[in-house]
Structures are given as C-alpha cells and as structure tokens.
Amino acid sequence: MQVLRTPDERFEGLQDYPFAPHYAEVRAGDGTALRLHYVDEGPRDAAPVLLMHGEPTWSYLYRRFVPPLVAAGRRVVAPDLIGFGRSDKPTRREDYTYEGHVDWMTQWLTGLDLTNITLFCQDWGGLIGLRLVAAMPDRFARLVVGNTGLPIGTGWSDGFAAWLKFSQEVPVFHVGGIVKGGCVRQLSAEEIAAYDAPFPDETFKAGARQFPVLVPITPEHASVAENKAAWAELARFDRPVVTCFSDSDAVTRGGEKPFIERVPGAKGQPHRIIAGAGHFLQEDKPDELVNLILEA
C-alpha cells in the first residue's frame, strides 16, 4: 500500500482551528501502518463527546463545536478519517472499503478506550460511527444523529444519486467548493481553503473519490449484511438518541424516520429539523447543535 501524508505546513494558520494535533497508529489489512490524526481537547477524565465527520470534510468541520463543549466541561475528540484531514492517505481507491474504515476507527477508539461517549455523527461519520455503536454499545451513553443513515441496499435519494454521478465524473474534485455547495451560509475564502488544505493535488483524493461508491445503496453492494446486523443491534439500543436533520439537504431528507421508528432510545426524545441548514449543518448551525449535544 502506497501512502501519502499531507505536509504539516498546509495546516498552519487555519482560521479558527488552533488545536494541537494528536496521532495514533492503525493497521491496514496488509499490515501497513497508518497515522490517524484527531483533535483531543478538554479534561481527560471528563465525559467525552465524539465528533465524527464525513465526506469530503475533516475535523475542521467541528472547529466551532470544540471551545463551547470544552467550556461546558466536556472532553472533545474529533478524528480525521483515514484519507482525510491530517490523517494518512492511501493512494489507490481500492485501498478504501467500508469495512476497512470501520476497522480503522475501531482500532482507534478501543486504543483510546473511550467510554460514556456522546456521539455526534453526520454523513459518513454516521455510516461508520453507528457501526461502532452497534459493535460496542456499552461505550456509548447517547447519540445525536444528523444528515446520515445506515443503508441496507434498498436505494437512496435522488439527491444522493446526483451527488454520486457528480463525484465520479467531475474532472477536478474541488473539496472546498463541494463543502461550500452543501451549506446554506456563504463560506469565506479562508474556510474554503481550509477544506482544501489536506489535498495538495488529485493524488491525495483517492478516499474522497471512493467514498460515494461505497455507500451500500443496492443489494449487490458490500457491507449490506453488516449494516443489517448493525440495525439489529441498534434496535436494542435504549440510551438517548436524538435526531437533527436539516431542512435543506436533498441527500438525507427524511432520514431521521428510521431512527425514530426503530431505535428504542429515540422514543420521546426532542428530535428536531434544523431550519436554514444544508448538508453540512455543522457549518450552518453550530451553536444550535452544540446546545443539542449538551441537552441530550
């Protein structure tokens, strides 16, 4: 496995992102060591909030979550998935699989030995994070789920179909522009540049290109059986589960319903639709989401 590592200078002076880097090592199936980056702020003995990003973002997405959560006495942990952010980036698309990502994040989470976790997950942060919950439910105290899902081969939205086509056909995968397009508010030039920072050129974007085709939207996709098994576990999860899907996300609109209907912990919770927010609701409504995390 050939692996690229984004130069550190690409991350210097990013707007509103002063957090010291932390690193852990995970192993690929062929034994290759991969460096995984994560933000880790706040008291180490405090109840942790795990913030999981998706495609094609990184922990920069949560820069406005970290200070208020730490101020509220929480430990805040935000990893960069392999292929994203300051984490290592295998160069071949075939090196990225759904089960591989679940395994990498399982290695990382068990290595930190986090417990009593509040999980906030969005996009692929949910596809992976909810698999962690299903595999290790005793580590999680509560879930806040937004703009994500756990597909089992039964199709997806027209919005996702359009995204899938675009992601595979666009000649230059402009990450910052993609994030901008998934927000209601206007991102600044500095914010767009920060989303571009992990990717000096197209060779660094194999993971970002591959993620859309890994979503198990047909019966023939890999990981359908694993996600069905995960839903069976979530159907027994009785700790608090709150959904917070956006009103302006064509990709995941209506995706809160399976969680509300199937997960016991979602019963009677203050679910909400986040008004004025796009796919990247963390950019559009960070204060509202932080309050929701603290109230969960």
C-alpha positions in Angstrom: 0.0 0.0 0.0 1.4 3.4 -1.0 0.5 6.2 1.4 0.7 9.9 1.2 1.0 12.3 4.1 -0.1 16.0 3.7 2.8 18.3 4.7 2.2 20.0 8.1 2.7 23.4 6.7 -0.6 23.0 4.8 -2.4 23.2 8.2 -0.6 26.2 9.6 -2.7 29.3 10.5 -6.0 27.9 9.6 -8.9 30.1 10.6 -10.5 29.2 14.0 -8.5 25.9 14.2 -5.8 26.3 16.9 -6.0 22.8 18.2 -2.8 20.8 18.9 -2.6 17.6 16.7 -2.8 14.1 18.3 -1.9 10.9 16.4 -2.5 7.2 16.7 -1.4 4.3 14.6 -3.8 1.9 13.0 -3.0 -1.0 10.7 -4.4 -1.8 7.3 -5.3 -5.4 6.4 -1.9 -5.9 4.7 -0.1 -4.7 7.8 0.7 -1.2 6.6 0.9 1.3 9.5 -1.3 4.4 9.0 -1.2 7.5 11.1 -4.6 8.8 12.2 -5.0 12.3 13.4 -7.5 13.5 16.0 -8.4 16.6 18.0 -8.4 15.9 21.8 -9.4 18.9 23.9 -10.7 19.3 27.5 -10.2 17.3 30.7 -9.1 13.7 30.0 -11.4 12.4 32.8 -14.5 14.2 31.6 -17.3 12.6 29.7 -16.2 12.6 26.0 -18.1 14.0 23.1 -17.0 12.1 19.9 -17.5 14.3 16.7 -17.3 12.2 13.5 -17.1 13.9 10.1 -17.9 12.5 6.7 -17.2 13.1 3.0 -15.2 15.1 2.0 -14.6 17.1 5.2 -12.3 16.7 8.2 -12.2 17.7 11.9 -12.1 21.4 10.8 -15.8 20.9 10.3 -16.1 20.9 14.1 -13.9 23.9 15.0 -16.9 25.9 16.4 -18.0 22.9 18.5 -14.8 22.4 20.4 -14.5 25.6 22.5 -18.1 25.7 23.9 -18.1 22.0 24.6 -14.8 22.2 26.5 -16.1 25.3 28.3 -19.1 23.1 29.4 -16.6 20.7 31.0 -16.6 18.0 28.3 -13.7 16.2 26.7 -14.0 16.7 22.9 -12.5 14.2 20.5 -12.7 14.6 16.7 -10.8 12.2 14.5 -9.9 12.6 10.8 -10.9 9.5 8.9 -8.1 7.8 7.0 -7.8 9.6 3.7 -8.9 12.9 5.1 -7.6 15.9 7.1 -4.2 15.3 8.8 -4.6 11.5 8.6 -2.6 9.4 6.1 -4.0 8.9 2.7 -3.6 5.6 0.8 -3.2 6.4 -2.9 -5.3 3.6 -4.5 -9.1 3.8 -4.4 -9.2 0.0 -3.9 -7.5 0.6 -0.5 -10.7 2.2 0.8 -13.6 -0.1 1.8 -16.5 0.4 4.2 -15.3 -2.4 6.4 -11.8 -1.1 6.3 -12.9 2.2 7.6 -14.9 0.6 10.4 -11.9 -1.5 11.3 -9.6 1.5 11.4 -11.9 3.5 13.6 -12.5 0.5 15.9 -8.7 0.2 16.4 -8.5 3.9 17.2 -11.5 4.0 19.6 -10.5 0.9 21.5 -6.9 2.2 21.7 -8.2 5.4 23.4 -10.5 3.2 25.5 -13.2 5.9 25.5 -16.4 5.2 27.4 -19.6 7.1 28.4 -19.4 8.7 24.9 -21.8 11.1 23.4 -21.6 10.6 19.7 -22.4 13.3 17.2 -22.3 12.0 13.6 -23.1 13.2 10.1 -22.7 11.8 6.6 -20.0 9.0 6.6 -19.4 9.9 10.3 -22.8 8.1 10.8 -22.2 5.2 8.4 -19.0 4.5 10.3 -19.9 5.8 13.8 -23.2 3.9 14.1 -21.4 0.7 13.2 -19.1 1.4 16.2 -22.2 1.9 18.4 -23.6 -1.4 17.2 -20.4 -3.3 17.8 -19.6 -1.6 21.2 -22.9 -0.3 22.6 -21.7 -0.2 26.2 -19.2 2.5 25.3 -21.9 4.9 24.2 -24.1 6.9 26.6 -26.1 8.9 24.0 -26.3 9.6 20.2 -27.0 12.8 18.3 -27.6 11.8 14.6 -27.8 14.3 11.8 -27.9 14.0 8.0 -26.7 10.5 7.8 -28.0 6.9 7.6 -27.2 3.2 7.7 -28.2 2.0 4.2 -29.0 -1.7 3.6 -29.2 -1.9 -0.2 -32.7 -0.5 -0.7 -31.9 2.6 -2.6 -31.2 6.2 -1.6 -32.5 9.7 -2.5 -32.4 11.4 -5.8 -30.1 13.9 -4.2 -27.6 11.2 -3.4 -27.9 9.8 -7.0 -26.9 13.3 -8.3 -24.0 13.5 -5.9 -22.8 10.1 -6.8 -22.8 10.9 -10.5 -21.1 14.3 -10.0 -18.4 12.8 -7.7 -17.3 10.2 -10.2 -17.4 12.4 -13.3 -16.1 15.8 -12.2 -12.5 16.1 -13.6 -11.2 18.1 -10.6 -12.6 17.2 -7.2 -12.7 20.6 -5.6 -13.2 19.7 -1.9 -13.7 23.3 -0.6 -16.2 24.1 -3.4 -18.1 20.9 -2.6 -18.4 21.8 1.0 -19.4 25.3 0.1 -22.2 23.9 -2.1 -23.5 21.8 0.8 -24.0 24.9 3.1 -26.8 27.5 3.2 -24.5 30.2 4.5 -21.6 31.6 2.4 -18.2 30.2 3.4 -15.3 32.6 3.4 -12.4 32.1 1.1 -10.3 31.2 4.2 -12.8 28.5 5.2 -12.9 27.0 1.7 -9.1 27.0 1.6 -9.1 25.1 5.0 -11.2 22.3 3.5 -8.8 22.2 0.5 -5.7 22.1 2.8 -5.5 18.3 3.2 -5.3 17.7 -0.5 -2.4 19.4 -2.3 -3.4 17.7 -5.6 -5.7 15.0 -7.0 -3.4 12.1 -5.9 -4.4 12.8 -2.3 -8.1 12.4 -3.1 -8.5 8.7 -3.6 -10.5 8.3 -0.5 -12.7 11.3 -1.2 -13.4 9.9 -4.7 -14.1 6.4 -3.5 -16.4 7.1 -0.6 -19.6 7.8 -2.6 -19.4 4.5 -4.5 -19.0 2.6 -1.2 -22.5 3.6 0.2 -24.4 0.3 0.2 -27.5 1.5 -1.8 -28.0 -1.7 -3.8 -28.3 -5.4 -2.7 -25.1 -6.0 -4.6 -23.0 -3.6 -2.5 -20.5 -4.8 0.0 -21.5 -4.2 3.7 -25.2 -4.7 3.3 -25.2 -7.7 5.5 -23.0 -5.9 8.1 -25.4 -2.9 8.2 -28.4 -5.1 8.6 -26.7 -6.7 11.6 -25.9 -3.2 12.9 -29.6 -2.2 12.7 -30.5 -5.3 14.7 -28.2 -4.1 17.4 -29.5 -0.5 17.2 -33.0 -1.9 17.6 -31.9 -2.8 21.2 -30.1 0.5 22.0 -32.2 2.1 24.7 -29.9 5.0 25.7 -31.0 8.5 24.4 -30.9 9.0 20.7 -31.8 12.4 19.2 -32.0 13.2 15.5 -31.3 16.6 14.0 -31.7 16.5 10.2 -31.6 19.7 8.1 -34.5 21.3 6.2 -32.3 22.0 3.2 -30.4 18.7 2.5 -31.6 16.9 -0.6 -29.3 14.0 0.1 -30.7 12.9 3.5 -34.1 14.5 3.8 -36.4 12.2 5.7 -33.6 10.1 7.0 -34.5 10.7 10.6 -37.6 8.5 10.4 -35.8 5.0 10.6 -34.0 6.1 13.7 -37.1 7.5 15.4 -39.2 4.4 14.4 -36.6 1.6 15.1 -34.3 2.7 17.9 -35.8 2.4 21.4 -33.7 5.2 22.8 -35.2 7.6 20.3 -38.7 7.3 21.8 -39.9 10.5 23.4 -36.7 12.5 22.6 -36.7 16.1 21.4 -36.0 15.4 17.7 -35.8 18.5 15.5 -35.4 19.6 12.0 -32.6 22.2 11.8 -34.0 25.2 9.9 -31.8 27.1 7.5 -29.2 24.3 7.3 -27.8 22.3 4.3 -26.0 19.0 4.2 -23.1 20.4 6.3 -25.3 21.5 9.1 -22.3 21.9 11.4 -21.2 24.9 9.3 -24.7 26.4 9.2 -25.9 26.0 12.8 -23.0 25.1 15.1 -24.5 26.9 18.2 -27.8 25.1 17.9 -26.1 21.7 17.5 -23.8 22.3 20.5 -26.8 23.1 22.7 -28.5 19.9 21.4 -25.4 17.9 22.3 -25.3 19.3 25.8 -29.0 18.7 26.3 -29.0 15.2 25.0 
